[in-house]
Amino acid sequence: MKKKKYGRLLAVNVLVASQLLLAACNNDSEKTSGENAEYDPNSKLDVSWTTMLHTASTPTDVVLEKIEEATNSNIEFNWVPDASKDERITAALASGELTDIVSLTVLTNSSVRQSLKSGMFWDVGEYLDEYDNLKNISEDMRTAASIEGKLYGVPYQKNLGRSGLLLRQDWLDNLGLKAPTNLDELYEIARAFTEDDPDGNGKDDTIGFSDRNELRYGNFKTLSSYFGTPNGWAVDSDGKFTAEFETQAYKDTMEYSKKLYDNGYSDRDFAVTPKNTQMEKFAQGKAGIYTGLISITQLENMAEGIQNEMEIVPVNKIESPDGEYHIWSENSGIGGLMAFPKSEVETEAELKRLLQFVNDLMDKEVFMLMTGGIEGTHYEIDENGAFQILDSELWQKDVQPFSSSRPSEVTHSIIDGNPRKQLVNEQIDENAGFAVLDPTVPLESPTASERGTELEKLIIDATFKFIMGDIDEKGFDAEVEKWRNSGGDDMRKEYEEAYKIANE
């Protein structure tokens, strides 16, 4: 590992991808000098780590010092705001300005996949079984996180189905409504939250859904699950693939979303609204429905001193038109990879020491530091074994930013002293029973690797335009046809062939 410090990614001009990938290929899968050197798991580690920031500000050093002590390391975090992760990570990959560990959280990004396949990062598959915690990563997860049989990083382990709805229970109570069980009831609640003065202030200042400028992590992807839309692709018994937006369920979701938009029951500014602003609108009492179960604690904390009367109810089961429950699963429970670039991690001994560090991050002690902070300062465990945050404001400053960088959310579990958060945990566990997987996660498509992000953007833009009324169904169909002709059909054929080989 090069002993250098990183604060923020440097602003760089993105170079020609082919030249960079060719350069990366020169640093191929052969082990570099020092391959037979022994690593000392007890040595002090200086490590730089690029990871995502899901909060408005970076954490203090209070908990960081404890994490460093527990892992025998000095950690230099390079925090990348989640809202700009695609551009920042793409620029870093292109420029070669990397850290010892790079969190790659969007494996469908074509630049990320090209970089992984180019040989820029270590294949860690053969090493995981040497470590107490890493060896417990399931074979299914390793396979799903691999590209053409190679595992270019330690998989972030997530729950299978983390999405669902958060609603203002106090608004429901004010209007004499119950939590929704189907799409019609959900629509009626969105209407009532907009038109019936749910906060009782006599003003027309509330809407149903808060939303943001993403299909996947805004409302659309979850709503599409409720309509029975496949997750990314559907594959039939003959091995034939259909893209999600080629289905009637996807179009039904667009119609539903457009109706919400046209009537003002969802955020009219969603196309230009980032995540933090979406959360603020909910926390400030401007919207009553939020998509994303895991955000309940953050929203409650944000509402303190602003909406002290706020009560949130989580809902994970909305009946689909087929009478079943469905929820999309993000990458089959894989939240990305903790990847190790060969430009920074030059020897096998250095790689092994870093893997020891990641293994140590998965110990219960460090998991609790990254989840709750310091016992007695940030949280306590009561007589019933329940976890309770002592000071929300302090926890937000010292601890919260670390939580999204935990290598595993499933290795350890806690009983949450907040009954609403505990209910969320139980609902997320329940979601695993009806989670819809993306069949392409373990499959490789050269077209998807090269142009997948570009092709995906074409459909995202078309979906946004339909919802906002800029195009009709015929216009949307034309964009889908453009997608097919621009590489979509090539992706389909490649996935079908890869699927056939994988199932022979």
N, C-alpha and C positions, 0 to 999 in steps of 0.2 A: 504494500500500500504506500502510495506516495504521501509523505508527511506534509500535507498542506491543509490550510483551513479554508472553509467556504462560508460566506455569509449569505449572499444572494446570488442567484444565477446572473452572470454577466449578460448584458444586452449584446447580441451577436447577429450578424447577418447569416441567414440560413444558406449554406453552401449547396452546391449541386449534390443531390442525394446519391446519385450513382457513384460520384467520386469518393464520397465519404464511406459508402458501404464497401467499395472496393478496398479502401484503406483498412477498413475494419476486418475484411476478409484476410488481409495479410497477417493479422493477429488471430490465427485460426485456432481450432480446438486443441492443438498440441499444447501440452503443459510447458510453461516457460521455465527459464533457468531456475534452479533451486527446487525442482519438482520432488526430489527425494529428501529435501530438508524436513526435519521434524519441527512441528509447531509446539509451542508451549502454551497449553490452555490456561495457565496461571499468569501469563505475561500481561502487563498493562497494555491495553489496546487504545490507540488513537484512531478514531473512526469518524469519517464524515458521512452524512446520511441525508439524501434528498428525499423528502416525504411531504405529504399533502397537509395543508392547513385548512381545517373546516370551521374555524372560528375567526372572529374579527381581528384578533391579535395573537401574537406568539406567547408561549408560556413564560413564566418567570423561571429562575434557576432553582427554586426551592425543591421541587420534586426531581428535577434533572440531576441534581447532585446525589440524591438517593439512588436513582436508577444507575448512575455511573458507579457508585459504590458497590451496588449489588452485582453489577456486570464487570467490575474491574476495568473500567474504560473511561476515556475522555471522549465525549460525543460532541461533534459539531453539527448541529442540525442546519440544513438548508431548506427552509420552509417555503413551499410553493402554494399560493392560494388556490383552493380547489376550483374556483371559477375560471382560472386561467391555466389550468394544468395541461391541457392539450397543447397550447402554443408554447408554454415554457419547457415542457418535456421534449417536444419536437425540436425546439431550438437547441436544447442541451445535447440531444442525441446527434444533431447535425454538426454542432460545433466541436463536440468532444469535450466540452466543459462538464465533466461528470464527477461524482463523488464515489467513495468506496462502496456505498450501498445506494441504489436508486430504486425508489418505490415506483413501480410501473402499474398503475391501477386501472388502466383502460387497455386491455390486451387486444381489443378489436381495432384499435387505432393502427392504421396501415404503416405509419412511420415506426411505431413501436415493434410491430411484428417483423418488419424488414430488418430492423436493427438486431432483434433477437436471432433471426435466422442467419444473419451475416456473420455470426461468430464474435460479435462485440462483447458478449457476456459469457461467463462460465456456465457450463452444464454441470449442475450440482446433484443430478440424480443418483450418482454412485456413492455420494458421501452422506446422505441423510441418515442412513441406518447406523452411523457411527455415533449418533448423539441421542441422549435419553428422550428428549422431547420431539426432536425432528423425526425420529424413526416412527412416531405414532401418526404421522400424516398418512392418511389412507391411500391405498393404491388407486382407488377411484379418483381421488382428488389429484394425485400426482399425474395420472393419465390425462385428466381434464385440463390440467395446467400446462401440459407439455405441447410442444410444437414439433411435429414429425418425430415423435419419440424422445425428444430431448427436453429436459426440465431446466430452463434458463433462470432459475431463481427459486427461492423458498416461497411456496404459495401462501398468500394471506388466507387464513381459514375463517370463513363467514358462515352464518346460518343460511339455510337454503332459501327461505322466503321471509324477507324482512319488511316487506311493504304492507301497507294497510292505511287506514284512515284515522285521523285525530279530529274530534269534533268538540265544540264548546258545549259541555253538558249543561252549564248554567243557562245558555241560550235555548237549548232544547226544553229545559224546565220552564223557562219564561213563556215559551210558546205552546206548552202542553204537548210537546212532541217526544217521540221515543227514538232511540238510535236506529239507523236504517238497517234493513235486512236484505233489501234488493235495490235495483237501479232506480225504479220508480220512486221509492221512498227517499232515496238519496237525492234525486232531482227535486222533490218537493221540499226537502230540508234546505237545499241550496236556494230555492225560490224564497222560502220563508225567512231565511237568514238575510236575504237581500231586501225583501219588500215589507216584512211585518215587524220591523223595529225590535229585533231580538234583545238589544241591550236596554230598551226602554227609555232612551234619552230623547225621544221625540224627533230625532233627526234621521234623514236618509243618508246614512254614512257607513253602512255595512254591506258586505257581499257574502256570498256563500263560500266559494273556493278561492283560496290564495293559490297562486301558480307561478311558475318561472319559465325561463327560456330554454327548457330542455324537455324533450318528449319522454326520455327514459326516467329522469328523476323528478320531473314535474308530475302533473296529474295524469297525463295521457297513458303512460305505460300501465299504470295500475288500473285505470278505468278499462283499458283494452283487455286486461286479464279478466275483469268481471264480465265482459262480453264474450269471453271464450276465445279470444285471439291467441294464436300460438306465440310462443316466446322466440322471436327472431325468425325461426323457420319451423314448418311442420314437415314431418316425414311420414309417408303412408306405409302400408304393409309391403308394397312393392319397392320401397326404397326411393320413391319419387319425392322431391323437395318442393315446397311451396313457401314463398316468402310471406311473412305475416301480413304485409300490406296488400297482398294479392287476395286476401280473404274477405268475405262479407262482414265478418265480425270486426275487422279493422275499420271498414267503412261505417259500420254501425257506431263504432266509438267516435269516429270523426263527426258524424251527424249529431250525436249526443253532446259532444264537446262544443260544436258550433251552436247548438241551441242554448247551451249554458252561456256561451260568449255573447250571442246576439241579444239575449235578454238581460245581460249584465249580471248573471248569477255567478260568474267566475271573473277573474282578474282580466280586465280589458287590456292591461299593459303587460301581459305575461311574456310576450315575445322579446321584451327588452328588460325583463326583471330578473336579476341574479338571485341566487339562493338566499343570501343574507337579507335582502329586501323582502323576499317572499316571507321569510320567518318573522321579520319585524312587523309586517302587516297583520299577521296572525296575533303576535304577542301584544300588539298595540290595540287590538280589538276592532280592526278594520275588516277582518275575515273570520269565518267560523269553521272552515274545513281545511285541513292540511293533510297532504299525502306523505306518509313516512312515519311508521310507528316508532322508529328508534330515536326520533327527535323530541319525544315528549318531555324529557327532563330539560333539555336546552330551551324549549319553548316556555316551560313553566318558570325557568330561571329568568328568561328575558322579560317575562310579564310582571315580575316582582316590582312593586312600586308604580306600575302602570295600570295593570289589570288585576288587582289583588283578588277580585271576586271570581277570577277565571277558574273553572273546573273543566278538565279535559277528560273525555272518554275515548279509549281506543276501540276501533272496530276492525277486525281482520276478516270477517266472513260476510261477503255480499253475494247473494245468490245470482248465478248467471241465468240467461234465458234458457239454458239447457237443464236448469234445476240443480246444477252442481256448483261446487266452489273451486275457484282457480286463483292462483297468484303467481306472478312471474318470479323466476329464480335468477339471480344475477350470477352468470358464469358458473352455474352448478355449485354455488357456495364458495367460489374462488374470488377473492377481492383484488386479485392482481399478484404481482411477484415482487419480492425483495431481491433485486438482481445485482450482480457483482461485475462491473466492467473490467475487462482485462487491462485496459489502459491504466487503471488505478490499482487493481489487485493483480500483481504481476507474477506471483508464485503460488503453488499449491499450498504451501505452508501458510501464507497470508490468507488464502481462501478459507482454510480450515479454522484459523483463529476467528475469522468473521462469522463462520457458521456456528462456532462455539458461542459467540456473542448473541446471535439470533436465538440459539437454543436457550441461552440464559434469560433472554427477554420473555420466554414462554414459561419460566418458573412462576409458581403461585405468588411469590413475594413481589416480583416485578410486575406481574399482571395486576396485582392490587395497587401498586404504585401508579401505574398508567391508567387504572380505572377509577380508583378512589382517592389516591394520594397517600398522605401519611396518617396512619391510624391515631386518633386522638386529636389531630389538628384539622384534618379535612373530613374524616368520617369516623364512625364507630360501628361496632357490631353489638347489637343489643342482646338481651338474655335469651331471645328466641333465635339467635343466629342471623338476624336480618341486618342488612347493610343500610346505613343511614348517613347521608351527607350532613355535616354539622354546620357548614357555612357555605351557602351556595355561591356567593360572590367570590370568596377566597378559592373555592374549588374551580370556578370558571377561569380564574387568573392563573392558578398554579398547575392544574391537572387536566382540564378538559381537552386542550389541544393534543395531548399525548394519546388519548383514547382511540383515535382513528388509526394510529400507527401500531397498535398491538398486532403482533404476528398472528394471533389466534383469538377469536372471540368464543370459541367452542371448547377449548381445552379445560377451562375452569368455569364454574358457575357460582353465582351468589344469589342469595335471597334478598331482594330489594326491600328496604324498609318503607319505601314509597309504594303504597298499594297499587297505584296506577302504573308505575314503572314495572312492578312485578307482574301485573296483568299483561302488560306489553310483552314481557319476556315469555310468559306462558303462551300468548297468542303467536309469537314468532315460532316457538316450538311446535305449536299446532299447525302452523302454515306448512311445515315440512311434509305433512300428510297429503296436501293437494298442490304442492309447488309444481309449476310447469317449467321443465328444463329446456334449454336451448340445445338441440341435437348437434349443432355445429361446433360446440365448445371444444371437443377433443379432435375435431377434424381440421384439415388444412386445405386452403384454397389459395393458389398463387394470385388469382385475381383479387381476392379479398385482402390479401397481404399488401398488394401493390396499390389498389385503388378503392379498397373497402370504405375508407373514411369519406372519400370524395363521393362515392355512390350513395352512401348513407345520407350525406348532407342533401343530396338531391331530393330524397324522400322526405327528410325532415322539413325542408323548405316547402315542399308541396303540401305536406300535412298542415303546417302553420297557415299557408295561404288558403287552404280549404276552410279551416276553422274561422279565419278572419274574413271569409267571403270574397277573397281575391280571385279564386278559381272555383268552378263547380265540379261535379263528379266527372264530367267529360274531360275537364282540364286536368284533374288528378290522374285519370286513366292515361292521359297523354304523357304525363311525367313518369308514370310507372313503365310505360312502353319505352320511353327514353332510357330509363334505368336498365331495362332488359337489353336494349341494343348497345348500351355503353359498357356492358360487362356483367350485368345481372344474370343473364342466361349462362354466361361462362362460369360464374360462381356456382350456379345451380348444378351444372354438369360436374364441376370439380368436387363439390360436396357429395354428390351422388356416387361418384367413383370412389372417393375416400371412404364413404360410409359402407360401400360394398366390400371394399378391401378389409375394413375394420371388423366386418361381421362375417367374413368367410370362415 
